Structures are given as structure tokens and as C-alpha cells.
Amino acid sequence: DTNCTPLQKRLVLISKSDVDNLYATTPRKPSEKLSATRGKSRKLGLPRTGLQVQNGVVRLDFAPSSPLQLDESEEVVRIDGSVSQLSQKHFTMETHAARAIPIEGGNLEVWSSSQDNALTQQTIAAALGKYDHNIVVKCRRAGGGFGSKLSLHLAVATAVSVVTDLLGRPARLHAERRDDQKMTGGREPCVSSYTLTAKKKSGLLLTYSIDFQVDGGCATGDATGDLSMAVAWSDNVYKAQIKHSATSSASQTAAPRNSSMRSPGVLQSHCTHEVAMVHLAHTLGIPVHTIQETNFYSVGDESPYGYTIGQNGFNWTLPELWKRLKPKYLDKRDAAAIFNAQNTYKKRGAYITPTKYVMGLADWKIPALVSIYADGSVEVTTGGTEIGQGLYTKVAACVAYVLGCDVSLVRVGDTATDKVPNSTCTGGSGTSESACNAAMLACATLKSRLNDYLTDDTEWTDAVAAALADGVELCTTGWNNVSSDYDFDYATYGCAVAEVEVDILTGEVSILDLDVLMDQGLSLNADIDLGQIQGALIISLGFYFTEFNTIQSDGTQSGDGTWEYKPPMISDIPLKWNVAMLENSPNPSPVAVLRSKASGEPPMQLASALFLAAREAVKAARADLSGNTDWFTLPIPATPESIRAACLVTDDKLTLPTPSI
């Protein structure tokens, strides 16, 4: 429009697709050399030992060095099946938000709700044709992340930066909930197909093969890491005696771009393996807990990924967890059988689930800056973002522990790229311990400088004042750069027993009881880690039961607001819920931070106990009402509609008896 002012013309250009060409002629800077999967690949340390990536397919084939020699006279059974899992939205408390402020010299200060300040900085710098040092990205805390702010936040952060760069004025964007839901994807929809062979008499697993087909949305870059995790975690706690193999690939569709979500790929992978164990138990007529126990790893077993169970600091505490919870499972299973025999329209089920969540701390390259002030107060800043996981609390405690000062003197500063640059993203449950380690390394340096001033009768503040008077530098950095001979250094283990009740007329599920026992090593903060366990299980509960989100062929999502999309509510939580951590169980890994283990994502897999307990209740209903004992699968999420349909309730069963006169 020739009547537009030059400024209006620029704004019209920004609002159209020509934005891609706006900076196309700007000389490329080093920061523009970005990988589409940079955030995930840095987190995961791709490629892993044994993983092959070719033509978009991640593949693993592993055979033990001493595979089982099968007697030709032994009968072998083969089982094929699949599990369908829909998308799950991140649904963070805070939607995508960013604010850009112009600062001196054409530079920008960007406050972004982000899990990856370094990637945000580099993306904005590339879009504006600037160097990284021209962009300072800060975050005090993000109101939840769950993976949504690894990359999906970049459009918002970059948009406000472009506006501020053009207009020279602050710009802010905070997405409304429905817009936020519409413009982003979530956990990738997945169909997992499995094939296994086992000894017919004992159920001993001989081979296990699984294939993951996921919907990456309109751009599949973020799916790379998720595919890798689905494959690399696909064994869970079970050993295939002859061969374990896994493949995964992503399809590009019209759906919004999907991204990592808490325990990406692993949640689907572990669930599928548990379903396969149930399928095997059903086929052979052997109790499922017996099938599970028969196929547990043992100390000395090789894993598909280079580590050996029970060696080199990779401990194996799952048998102890299982031993403690198995009696509860057997009691609940037997009680459910009695209840089901006495009730027609309500059925109960019980299930026990184990998990092994492997961790490799070499993946997290995280900086820390620690400064001691003249009054003895301390400020620490790390590259980790506080997203509700208690990172700041753990870091402050570790700083006070190493320096020997009171924790009230420690303040955790904002995460900012001008203080702690080039950090790995926050995700994968390894950030808290890695940030703590970086801060403790810095504090160890400072403590060595203060040792001559810290005598038994000297107060902390006096020692600091004396050191400063002598010109001692009391500001330094630490860098978490763990070196390891293995992709995975240790595992966080857990076990859960669930008891649920299903109303077969409505399909509604009530969680009667949930017992959870985790091995968290020596927890850095027990209150925080207990909260992380509970929060993880609630997110998984939504994945399995309530968070229904379909995607149409044109990319339209059904779950674009709270009227259509239902995260778990207070009525969904277990009526009785016991959560505990294994006592006196220090993590023996040489890279463990104060003998702790990761929390956050590891407990996510245990919610499959709820899903499979519900399946047991549906199984009882089918046998009671129609005599059907065939194998069946429940979709994920198992909504009331799908559960009611699976119960095979026919109209004649809904007729009230005619009263006698």
C-alpha cells in the first residue's frame, strides 16, 4: 500500500511469511550454524553406543556375548501385538511468554520462559543477524516446562525480539491458553508394535523386538532425541536371552510441531514392554508377576548399551524394591478376585510395575558462577533453569555445604547468558545434580582460597573480610563436564503397586490405592524428590486416562482448551497414596553428585501400573458378563468411553429385573 508510512510497511512485512526473507541478505554469523535438533542432541549426547541412525530410522540390535543355547526339544511361543498412544499436551501453568528490552549499542535483553537460554540466545541472534553477545537471555523461573520450552518457545522469544529490534521499544507476548494449545503440539502420538519369543513352559524371554512409529507433526526435528530415548530405554528391567532389537521413525504430518515431553519416548517404550509381558502371561496362562520375575536382569548381565548390571558403580536395587512391594500386590490381587466374584457392575484390578531409568551425566555441560560478597553473603548462578523441579533449593544447599556457611546467606541468581553462557538445556532430569556439581566445583576453589582464614574460632564473615583485605579473589566459575567410559553411569529404580476400581456401566476409573517405592540414592532434598515422584505420576495418570487429544487430517487438535482437554483433577488422584524412598542406598557411581540419583522423569513409567490394573478390572468384567477371555488391548488414554466399550456390556445387561408382586 503506497499510503503506508515506512514504519507501517515494515510492520506489514513482519506480519507476513516474507519474514523468512527479511534477514536473508544479512551476513551469516557463527551463531547461525545451528542444528535443527541441537537442544535434544546436546541433552542426549547422540549418538549412543550401539544406536544406528540412517534415513530417519533409529535402530538398535543387540545380542549378549554368551546368548542362551536353546534346546531344540523346547517349545517356543511367538507373540505379536501393538499399543496405540495418543498425543499429550504439555499444559504448563505458564503458557509461552517472552519480553524483549532494547539496551545500549543495539543489544537486546530477552526474558524468556525457556528451558534452554543458550539455544534461545543463538536463535534470536541468527534471526537478527547479530552475534550471540548482542543478545542477553534471562530467566528467573519458567512456570513449568516438561519439554515444551526446549524449542517450542523459540517462536515467541524470536517474535518479540524482532519487534524490539525494529521499533527500538520493549515488546512482550504472553500466549492465551487456547492459542498456546493450538499453536504447539505435545508428546508425539505413537504406535508401538512388538514381537517376542519365549519358552512355552517357563515364559523365559528369548527375543524381543519393538518398532515405534511416531507423528512428529509438521517438523520432525524434535523427534530425533525422543526416538533415540524410546530405543535406548526399550529393555526396561527385562533381559532378552538371545536378541534385543528396537527401531523407531517419525512421520511428518499437518499437525503442529510435536516436541519432547517429560520422559520422552521412554514412557511409551516402558509401557509397551509391560503390555508385552502381560500378553505373554495371558498366552501361557502364567501369573504376570512370575513372568516379570523370570525375566529380570541379574547382576553381571550385559545391557544393550555397554554397561553391566551391578558393576562399575551401576548398582541393581530393583530386587529389593520388588521384594518389599510384591506381598502388597499379591494381597491386592487376591482381594480384587474376591470383590469381583461378589460384584457384577464394578470390578477391581491390581498390578505391579518395575522401572529402570538410566542416566548418563556426561550429557549435561553446565556452568556456574559463584561470588562471595564483603558481608559474607553468596550469590550463585548456574546454567540450569528453575522450572519447578527445586533446582534453586538444591543448588543453594550444596553451595552452603561446600563453603561451610549458613544457607540463609546464599542467593541463587537469575539464569542469564551473560553470566553463565553455553549451557546445556534443562531437561532429562539430570540438570539439578549437574548444576549442583558445577556450583560445588566453583565453591571448592573458593574454599581453598579461604582455608587459611577459616580457623576453628573464626566466623565466616570475619574470614571473608580478612581474605578480601589481603586481595583474595572471591569470585570464580565451575563447569560440569563429567567424563565417563559409559553412555549410562547409573539407573534410578522404582516399583509401584496399584489397585483400581472400574464402573463398567460408565467406564469411570477410581484409583483406590497406589504404593510407590523409589531408589533415589542419597536424595539431595527428600521433600523435593518426593514431590517430583508425585508430580511425575500425576502427569502419567493424565497420559493414561484423562488427556484425550486427537489430531485431524488438517492438523486441527481436539484438545485446544480446558473444556475439551482434561488434565488430572483432584478427583483423579489415588484415594490412598504411599510414596517412599529406599533408605541407606547411596549411589555408588563414581560420577554421582553427593551419592544422589536423578528424580523427575524416572517415576513416570510407574503409572503403567494404574493402566494395567484397570485392564485387569476390564478383563474380569469381560469374563463375567460375556465369557470372553480373548486377548485385548486398551487404547491410551483409556477414556471412560473406551473402557466401557472394552467391557463388552450389552443392552440386555442394562435391563433392570422385573420386580415380583
Secondary structure as UniProt FT lines:
FT   TURN            2..3
FT   HELIX           6..14
FT   TURN            17..18
FT   HELIX           19..22
FT   TURN            23..25
FT   HELIX           30..32
FT   TURN            36..37
FT   HELIX           38..44
FT   TURN            49..50
FT   STRAND          51..54
FT   TURN            55..56
FT   STRAND          57..62
FT   TURN            72..73
FT   STRAND          76..85
FT   STRAND          97..103
FT   HELIX           104..106
FT   STRAND          107..112
FT   HELIX           117..128
FT   HELIX           132..134
FT   STRAND          135..139
FT   TURN            146..149
FT   TURN            152..153
FT   HELIX           154..167
FT   STRAND          171..174
FT   HELIX           177..183
FT   STRAND          190..199
FT   TURN            200..202
FT   STRAND          205..217
FT   TURN            221..222
FT   HELIX           223..232
FT   TURN            233..237
FT   STRAND          243..252
FT   TURN            264..265
FT   HELIX           266..284
FT   HELIX           288..294
FT   TURN            299..300
FT   TURN            304..305
FT   TURN            309..310
FT   TURN            312..313
FT   HELIX           318..342
FT   STRAND          346..359
FT   HELIX           361..363
FT   STRAND          366..372
FT   TURN            374..375
FT   STRAND          378..382
FT   HELIX           391..403
FT   HELIX           407..409
FT   STRAND          410..412
FT   STRAND          415..416
FT   TURN            417..419
FT   TURN            428..429
FT   HELIX           431..450
FT   HELIX           451..453
FT   TURN            456..457
FT   HELIX           460..469
FT   TURN            470..471
FT   STRAND          475..480
FT   STRAND          490..503
FT   TURN            504..506
FT   STRAND          509..519
FT   HELIX           526..541
FT   HELIX           542..546
FT   TURN            553..554
FT   TURN            562..564
FT   HELIX           570..572
FT   STRAND          577..581
FT   TURN            590..591
FT   TURN            594..595
FT   HELIX           602..607
FT   HELIX           608..626
FT   HELIX           640..646
FT   TURN            647..648
FT   HELIX           651..654
//
